[in-house]
Amino acid sequence: MKILVTGGAGFIGSNFIIHILEKYPDYEIVNLDKLTYAGNLENLKSVENNTRYKFVLGDICDREIVKKAMTSCDAVVHFAAESHVDRSITGPTIFVQTNVIGTEILLETARDLGIKRFHHVSTDEVFGSLSLENLKEKFAENTPYSPHSPYSASKAGSDHLVRAFIDTYNFPATISNCTNNYGPFHFPEKVIPLFIINAFANKPLPIYGTGMAVRDYLYVTDHCKAIDLILHKGKIGETYCIGGDSEKNGLDISDTILNLLSKPKTLKTFVEDRKGHDMRYAMDHSKITNELGWKPTVTFEEGLKKTIDWYKNNESWWRKIISKEYLDNNRAQANKIKNI
Ligand SMILES: NC(=O)c1ccc[n+]([C@@H]2O[C@H](COP(=O)([O-])OP(=O)(O)OC[C@H]3O[C@@H](n4cnc5c(N)ncnc54)[C@H](O)[C@@H]3O)[C@@H](O)[C@H]2O)c1
């Protein structure tokens, strides 16, 4: 099978590419990525010389590039997105552009080319927020959409478009909505890598509000395995919810990281809450568990230890990312695209 992966230089996409090339010795991957600030080809160093892997620098909003990259592929796995809620609050336009318009362009091109399988990677954030009072309540495939941030609204828009293509054109797509991922190659603006890196340097760990907002955490390789299963065995037209059975709030995350690194609790610092902050996400993943046999395999404690070790052993990876040169270089890459 030849798969077009969009956003494969990002956190989950790069883990997914490594997983697929390792697991399927005859599969080929084309990775279409714009290399925004979040895209990093260093994530793919281990496969860059693999003859079954090809990188295409380009924007999913550029029809010509998308058509070139997708031609001769059998399937598409769509990760490319603007993914950071805080950035969507200060600048929503690019979120609508990439997440909504970009997805529509991919769908139309895939339909024109007769792509046999399209998997759209989405988030639990489209469902809105659960209360902290009723901890039994969880999101599931039939939960109505109620996004609150520009990020989640744009992802909801993209999910609706995929469903519209399924219903209108009998388009062969599947969707997954997953909870918060963590693990290797996670950009250090997100809470877990940010807290780890700050704790290494004895810098404050900035906790939103009172630290009570709960997220469900899944180790990234478990997410990759779920997408792999859906791609191969999922029923066309269906949505699958993916979760880690690991609900943690900001205080749990900071305490666990500080404990594991033997750092003082005084590093915990409370900062102004995120605007429109959702209080709790949790996922009922029984559909994918019962129908496809998937379940999370890495516990939070185990996953967090592995993640801390990865950041310890890959200091040059994250040091480069937080440097000014890295961000300038990324801007230069983005400008290059305009000339393709
Ligand atoms: N990270 C999570 O916890 C999580 C959870 C559930 C779902 N998701 C979804 O999974 C997908 C991947 O998330 P991630 O955390 O790996 O994101 P990320 O920000 O780490 O990576 C996104 C990638 O997309 C690329 N990209 C952005 N705009 C592009 C464009 N216009 N054209 C081509 N490439 C572009 C970036 O360069 C980057 O490589 C997203 O769709 C996100 O909504 C993420």
The ligand as a Tripos MOL2 file, in Angstrom:
@<TRIPOS>MOLECULE
LIG
   44    48     1     0     0
SMALL
NO_CHARGES

@<TRIPOS>ATOM
      1 N1         -1.5580   16.1890   19.8490 N.am      1 LIG1
      2 C1         -2.6870   15.7050   20.3510 C.2       1 LIG1
      3 O1         -2.7930   15.4900   21.5570 O.2       1 LIG1
      4 C2         -3.8370   15.3720   19.4340 C.ar      1 LIG1
      5 C3         -4.9290   14.6720   19.9420 C.ar      1 LIG1
      6 C4         -5.9780   14.3300   19.0790 C.ar      1 LIG1
      7 C5         -5.9190   14.6910   17.7540 C.ar      1 LIG1
      8 N2         -4.8580   15.3900   17.2840 N.ar      1 LIG1
      9 C6         -4.8290   15.7260   15.8520 C.3       1 LIG1
     10 O2         -3.7550   15.0040   15.2960 O.3       1 LIG1
     11 C7         -3.1750   15.7400   14.2160 C.3       1 LIG1
     12 C8         -1.6880   15.8860   14.4470 C.3       1 LIG1
     13 O3         -1.4660   16.5560   15.6920 O.3       1 LIG1
     14 P1          0.0080   16.8620   16.2000 P.3       1 LIG1
     15 O4         -0.0700   17.0620   17.6510 O.co2     1 LIG1
     16 O5          0.9480   15.8750   15.6210 O.co2     1 LIG1
     17 O6          0.2580   18.2850   15.5010 O.3       1 LIG1
     18 P2          1.6100   19.0560   15.2370 P.3       1 LIG1
     19 O7          1.2710   20.4940   15.4060 O.co2     1 LIG1
     20 O8          2.7310   18.4880   16.0210 O.co2     1 LIG1
     21 O9          1.9190   18.7590   13.6970 O.3       1 LIG1
     22 C9          1.1680   19.2710   12.6620 C.3       1 LIG1
     23 C10         1.9400   19.0690   11.3760 C.3       1 LIG1
     24 O10         1.1390   19.5580   10.2950 O.3       1 LIG1
     25 C11         1.9630   20.3580    9.4590 C.3       1 LIG1
     26 N3          1.1050   21.3670    8.8080 N.ar      1 LIG1
     27 C12         0.4550   22.3900    9.4140 C.ar      1 LIG1
     28 N4         -0.2140   23.1130    8.4960 N.ar      1 LIG1
     29 C13         0.0000   22.5130    7.2950 C.ar      1 LIG1
     30 C14        -0.4330   22.7680    5.9750 C.ar      1 LIG1
     31 N5         -1.2190   23.8180    5.7050 N.pl3     1 LIG1
     32 N6         -0.0400   21.9480    4.9920 N.ar      1 LIG1
     33 C15         0.7760   20.8840    5.2470 C.ar      1 LIG1
     34 N7          1.2320   20.5920    6.4950 N.ar      1 LIG1
     35 C16         0.8450   21.4000    7.4910 C.ar      1 LIG1
     36 C17         2.9930   20.9710   10.3780 C.3       1 LIG1
     37 O11         4.1460   21.4210    9.6870 O.3       1 LIG1
     38 C18         3.2710   19.8200   11.3280 C.3       1 LIG1
     39 O12         4.2830   18.9850   10.8160 O.3       1 LIG1
     40 C19        -3.9250   17.0640   14.1690 C.3       1 LIG1
     41 O13        -4.8960   16.9780   13.1670 O.3       1 LIG1
     42 C20        -4.5590   17.1840   15.5370 C.3       1 LIG1
     43 O14        -5.7680   17.9250   15.4790 O.3       1 LIG1
     44 C21        -3.8100   15.7480   18.0960 C.ar      1 LIG1
@<TRIPOS>BOND
     1     1     2 1
     2     2     3 2
     3     2     4 1
     4     4     5 ar
     5     4    44 ar
     6     5     6 ar
     7     6     7 ar
     8     7     8 ar
     9     8     9 1
    10     8    44 ar
    11     9    10 1
    12     9    42 1
    13    10    11 1
    14    11    12 1
    15    11    40 1
    16    12    13 1
    17    13    14 1
    18    14    15 2
    19    14    16 1
    20    14    17 1
    21    17    18 1
    22    18    19 2
    23    18    20 1
    24    18    21 1
    25    21    22 1
    26    22    23 1
    27    23    24 1
    28    23    38 1
    29    24    25 1
    30    25    26 1
    31    25    36 1
    32    26    27 ar
    33    26    35 ar
    34    27    28 ar
    35    28    29 ar
    36    29    30 ar
    37    29    35 ar
    38    30    31 1
    39    30    32 ar
    40    32    33 ar
    41    33    34 ar
    42    34    35 ar
    43    36    37 1
    44    36    38 1
    45    38    39 1
    46    40    41 1
    47    40    42 1
    48    42    43 1
@<TRIPOS>SUBSTRUCTURE
     1 LIG1         1 GROUP 0 **** ****
